[in-house]
Amino acid sequence: MIICGVELTGSDAVVCLLKLDRGQFSLPECKVRKLSLSKNHTRQDLKQFQAAFAALLTEHGVTGVAIKERMPKGKFAGGAISFKLEAAIQLIDQPGLDVRLLPPALIKSTLAAHPLPIPFADTGLKVFQETAFTAAYVGHMAK
């Protein structure tokens, strides 16, 4: 099972693929680190973002998407564009695709119960992918 972890920041969706096979985690080869929405934010731009995201999922055989939830208000509130990206991802129409939002409390409690098996620095991923990696890991563990 391959899960795509997602962190939404501004007009970008930072992604990380994580595969769980017979109790072993691995990072499938993926050249895409983030997908961006063009600056106009038109309906067509959203459709292109959604199509690019869906193509990434299909190409890598992803069965689940775990998105780190942003708060609608307060100090850590997400921006309007990130909520559009979230909706575009949630509305991808692929059979068997499970898209889940992971609240910060769930991420924290899951990591407390099931700490990461290796330090993030040893994954070989870029630093900005750490939150997406954590979301993918929690997506596997919080079933």
C-alpha positions as CSV (number, residue, x, y, z in Angstrom):
1,M,0.0,0.0,0.0
2,I,1.4,3.4,-1.0
3,I,0.2,6.6,0.7
4,C,0.9,10.1,-0.5
5,G,1.5,12.5,2.4
6,V,0.6,16.1,1.7
7,E,1.4,19.4,3.3
8,L,-0.4,22.4,1.8
9,T,1.6,25.6,2.0
10,G,0.5,28.7,0.1
11,S,-0.1,27.6,-3.6
12,D,2.0,24.4,-3.2
13,A,1.2,20.8,-2.3
14,V,4.4,19.3,-0.9
15,V,4.2,15.5,-1.4
16,C,6.0,12.4,-0.2
17,L,5.2,8.8,-1.1
18,L,5.6,6.1,1.5
19,K,5.0,2.4,0.9
20,L,4.2,-0.2,3.5
21,D,4.8,-3.8,2.4
22,R,4.8,-6.7,4.9
23,G,5.6,-4.4,7.8
24,Q,8.5,-2.7,6.0
25,F,8.5,0.9,4.9
26,S,10.1,2.2,1.8
27,L,10.2,5.4,-0.2
28,P,9.2,4.8,-3.8
29,E,11.2,6.7,-6.4
30,C,9.4,9.9,-7.2
31,K,10.9,12.9,-8.9
32,V,7.9,15.1,-8.0
33,R,8.4,16.9,-4.6
34,K,5.7,19.4,-4.9
35,L,2.8,20.5,-7.2
36,S,1.9,24.1,-7.5
37,L,-1.2,26.0,-8.5
38,S,-0.5,28.8,-11.0
39,K,-0.9,32.4,-9.7
40,N,-4.2,33.2,-11.4
41,H,-6.2,30.6,-9.4
42,T,-8.8,30.2,-12.0
43,R,-11.1,27.3,-12.4
44,Q,-8.9,26.0,-15.3
45,D,-5.8,26.3,-13.1
46,L,-7.5,24.3,-10.3
47,K,-8.5,21.6,-12.9
48,Q,-4.9,21.4,-14.2
49,F,-3.6,21.1,-10.6
50,Q,-6.2,18.3,-9.9
51,A,-5.3,16.5,-13.1
52,A,-1.5,16.7,-12.4
53,F,-2.1,15.4,-8.8
54,A,-4.3,12.6,-10.1
55,A,-1.7,11.6,-12.7
56,L,0.9,11.4,-10.0
57,L,-1.3,9.1,-7.9
58,T,-2.0,6.9,-10.9
59,E,1.6,6.7,-12.1
60,H,2.8,5.5,-8.7
61,G,-0.1,3.3,-7.8
62,V,-1.1,5.4,-4.7
63,T,-4.1,4.0,-2.8
64,G,-4.4,6.7,-0.1
65,V,-3.7,10.4,0.4
66,A,-3.0,11.8,3.9
67,I,-3.3,15.6,4.1
68,K,-2.0,17.4,7.2
69,E,-5.1,19.4,8.2
70,R,-4.8,23.2,8.6
71,M,-6.9,25.1,11.1
72,P,-9.6,27.3,9.6
73,K,-8.8,30.1,12.1
74,G,-6.3,31.1,14.8
75,K,-2.5,31.5,14.8
76,F,-1.9,28.5,12.5
77,A,-4.8,29.1,10.2
78,G,-4.5,28.0,6.6
79,G,-4.9,30.4,3.7
80,A,-7.8,30.4,1.3
81,I,-5.7,29.0,-1.6
82,S,-4.6,26.0,0.5
83,F,-8.3,25.1,1.2
84,K,-8.9,25.2,-2.6
85,L,-6.0,22.8,-3.1
86,E,-7.4,20.5,-0.4
87,A,-10.8,20.4,-2.0
88,A,-9.3,19.7,-5.4
89,I,-7.4,16.7,-4.0
90,Q,-10.4,15.5,-2.1
91,L,-12.5,15.6,-5.2
92,I,-10.2,13.4,-7.3
93,D,-12.4,10.7,-8.8
94,Q,-10.3,7.5,-8.7
95,P,-11.7,4.2,-7.7
96,G,-10.4,3.0,-4.3
97,L,-8.6,6.2,-3.5
98,D,-8.9,7.1,0.2
99,V,-8.3,10.7,1.0
100,R,-8.0,11.6,4.7
101,L,-7.4,14.8,6.7
102,L,-5.1,14.3,9.6
103,P,-5.8,16.7,12.5
104,P,-2.6,17.8,14.4
105,A,-3.9,16.0,17.6
106,L,-4.1,12.7,15.7
107,I,-0.6,13.2,14.3
108,K,0.8,13.9,17.7
109,S,-0.9,10.9,19.4
110,T,0.0,8.5,16.6
111,L,3.7,9.6,16.7
112,A,3.6,9.1,20.5
113,A,2.2,5.6,20.1
114,H,4.3,4.7,17.1
115,P,7.5,6.8,16.8
116,L,9.1,7.1,13.4
117,P,11.3,4.0,12.8
118,I,14.2,6.1,11.5
119,P,15.3,9.7,11.9
120,F,14.0,12.0,9.1
121,A,17.6,13.0,8.2
122,D,18.3,9.4,7.2
123,T,15.5,9.2,4.6
124,G,17.3,11.2,1.9
125,L,14.3,13.4,1.4
126,K,14.5,17.2,1.2
127,V,14.0,19.1,4.5
128,F,10.8,20.8,3.2
129,Q,9.2,17.3,2.8
130,E,9.4,16.4,6.5
131,T,5.8,17.3,7.3
132,A,4.5,15.4,4.2
133,F,6.6,12.4,5.2
134,T,5.1,12.5,8.7
135,A,1.6,12.7,7.2
136,A,2.2,9.7,5.0
137,Y,3.6,7.7,8.0
138,V,0.7,8.7,10.2
139,G,-1.7,7.8,7.3
140,H,-0.3,4.2,7.5
141,M,-0.3,3.9,11.3
142,A,-3.6,5.6,12.1
143,K,-5.9,3.1,10.3
